[in-house]
């Protein structure tokens, strides 16, 4: 029996182990947390958005166009239908929602982990938890990994495992409590791989402005534009969540990786928030309401509260030095128009992202040009690299898990001795 060692028991690691074991290899998963699949339990707010049936093009990021094409080639060879078929074969039925998102029918992430663990057990996959892979040493045939067991003593009990093939599925740096602590990058570097600087993605953005505390907790349907060095870089629309430090919500997550990369390069990043996405546009609104005199009897705050959340209305008034109880007629048409204009395009300066602890995934990692189409290392012939360890990250909606299933399945199936 040939030994296949899988370092990391997350989504990509469990999938790789299953497909390798189906090939008849003796497979061992080494997981440094106390149990496998912790990050799976966190996905989709505990409902586990497994994949997405929508077109994958334009939904992923990587370092260059050639790498993006490699991602799309991968997701054609093992796509959303393949993922659903795989899970159905191991006993999990799925359902598709209107946005293309695919979930287990129970909408329980724990069931996803259960069927993966059951399949590993059925195929004789050995799982060792509480051991961290510290070293990788390639040999003429295969190699060895050195591990340290947790909870033994101050130094940690050490051991070595021989591999004929090694699959690195250690994850990136996002959500380190789940096990993705960045250790895989160190192992990849031992094998000669380079690492594009990992940065948080699908994460909240921290912004300048003391006023955020006054609107913390407000949720609003909004259109959000990302500006990098005063140039429009991205746009998304959805439910915006305002926090005491900045902005959050799915539309923010979708372009947070672009903001993270730009900030890391020292570029100016701003978000332009349209709190009135239900109105055609600013020019049309003001053309339709050429005069605001019909609202002279209202207070400015009351007028704005008819358009947005009361806390937002109060914040806009305060920023424009319009006192509580000030009538539209008293404030003057120019001042009131300026307040409304800000609701169409409220600019905030982005200072930084939240840390990896708050991120769902991370951007960066081992460049895709350093692995072949089966994710076998071009630098160490007996090693494969899969999942978030690679320089690929997708938007919200099941795309990142699809990458994990696909790379794990392709690498596990491609393992040959």
Buried (B, 14 or more C-beta within 10 A) or exposed (E): EBBBBBBBBBBBBBBBBBBBBEBEBBBBBBBBBEBBBBBBBBBBEEBBBBBBBBEBEEBBBBBEEEBBEBBBEBBEEBBBEBBBEBBEEEEBEBEBBEEBBBBBEBBBBEBBBBBBBEBBEEBEBBBBBBBBBBBBEBEEEBBBBBBBBBEEEEEBEEEEBEBBBBBBBBBBBBBBEBBBBBBBBBBBEBBEBBBBEBBBBBBBBBBEBEBBEBBBEBEBBBBBBBBBEEEEBBBBBBEBBBBEBBBBBBBBBBBBBBBBBBBBEEBEBBBBBBBBBEBEEBEEBBEEEEEBEEBBEBBBBBBBBEBBBBBBBBBBBBBBEBEEEBBBBBBBBEBBBBBBEBBBBBEBEBBBBBBBEBBBBBBBBBBBBBBEEBBBBEBBEBBBBBBBBBBBBBBBBBBBBBBBBBBBBBBBBBBEE
